[in-house]
Amino acid sequence: MAEYKASPNYSVGDIRFDSSGHYQTEDTAEIKRLDALTPKWVARVDKPEEKELTVPVKEEAKASKPRKSSGK
């Protein structure tokens, strides 16, 4: 569920905020439309679930000694 806050009676197409400016939805298409308006016209007041990135972390290579310049 996503919860948004905007000006009272604000509308985006067929999406209409109530008289206190609140709107809740579970419709993913509506969430995408409203998220595109955030933060300029609409504020999202719930905390959206952040998807964890499952990128494997490579171990750092053993530190090698820095090369010295020959100074030529």
C-alpha positions, 0 to 999 in steps of 0.5 A: 500500500502506498500513501500520498499527501497533496493539496486538498482535492488535488487530482491526477486524471482519475486519481482524486485526493480527499478534502484533507489531501490524502490518498492511498492505493495498492494499484501499481500503475497508480503508484508509478504515476504518483511517484513520478510527481513526487516530490514536486506535486505530491509527497509520499508519506509511507516508507516504500520498501526498498528492494535489496540489491543482490550484487555479489561483493568481490573481496578486495585483492591483496594490497600490493606495494605501490610502484616507485617512479624511476624519476627519469 
